[in-house]
């Protein structure tokens, strides 16, 4: 029996279903500003969005919009099911933009961050453009007048948190892509080895790599995405040993000063206008974790920074990273 015959009747994979949905005509443009080729999505709202609108969605909080990269993030089956059930941008906008007031301008691809933020918050957080029959009747009871399951999914995330206001929001200025490359000579926490994974924390956000079994020199080459708040602090890293029957043991930690990367990137503006060049540097000192000075460079129109870190508060171990700055506005 051929491989093709074996696959007949087999349900399409999650990634394939998501890709097929993205290829639909209405999903080839950002649901909020119309920019072409969106690479992000709000999994709980059910729309595909561009990088700049993605930054505003993240500022709303995951209780309103859970943002995922179409290509970089892992999607659960439930998240893909929710996207498919909504049906894409046209179906979602038919509800979320049903009654845009006359004279109210929807932002375009070149809109400013403030214009996007005003529209997106009005659209999703305040629900100002919903059909009257779809408005939430009672916030205290958590009940809604929604009748269809697909419509309910679109605004489901509003019901318990609709009383949140903009003063509680965090304004983001860009995205930080962190590539965790490898660990070197990590500490032993099991009998002979360790099962390491890395946790990255920036502000209130935390992401982690996969666990690599029984390896003191693990190679991850995994990319993680974090939003950078206006008042950002250091990027914090912790390495843990995964244990099945007890709490995970820490294998060291470090902090990364993001100022050299972000300030250099902002000073140069649109990196695509420059050739490959060094634009900044984070210097090794006795009070940071750098093994060597770490330079900030423009590479192929992108601002990147590679670094090797010596893990702190542990007997041994190092970590190699690559950071990339992704501005929301050029």
KARA-V870626 format. One record per run of one state. SS is the DSSP state (@ for helix, = for strand, . for the rest). FROM is the first residue (numbers start at 1). TO is the last residue. If there is no record, write none. Layout:
((SS;FROM;TO) (SS;FROM;TO))
This chain:
((.;1;2) (@;3;7) (.;8;13) (@;14;22) (.;23;24) (@;25;28) (=;29;29) (.;30;35) (=;36;36) (.;37;39) (=;40;42) (.;43;46) (=;47;49) (.;50;50) (@;51;60) (.;61;66) (=;67;69) (.;70;76) (@;77;86) (.;87;88) (@;89;96) (.;97;112) (@;113;125) (.;126;131) (@;132;134) (.;135;135) (=;136;138) (.;139;142) (=;143;144) (.;145;148) (@;149;158) (.;159;165) (@;166;168) (.;169;171) (=;172;184) (.;185;194) (=;195;202) (.;203;204) (=;205;208) (.;209;211) (=;212;212) (.;213;214) (=;215;215) (.;216;218) (=;219;229) (.;230;234) (=;235;241) (.;242;248) (=;249;256) (.;257;258) (@;259;268) (.;269;270) (@;271;273) (.;274;276) (=;277;282) (.;283;289) (=;290;290) (.;291;293) (=;294;299) (.;300;301) (=;302;310) (.;311;311) (=;312;312) (.;313;317) (=;318;327) (.;328;330))
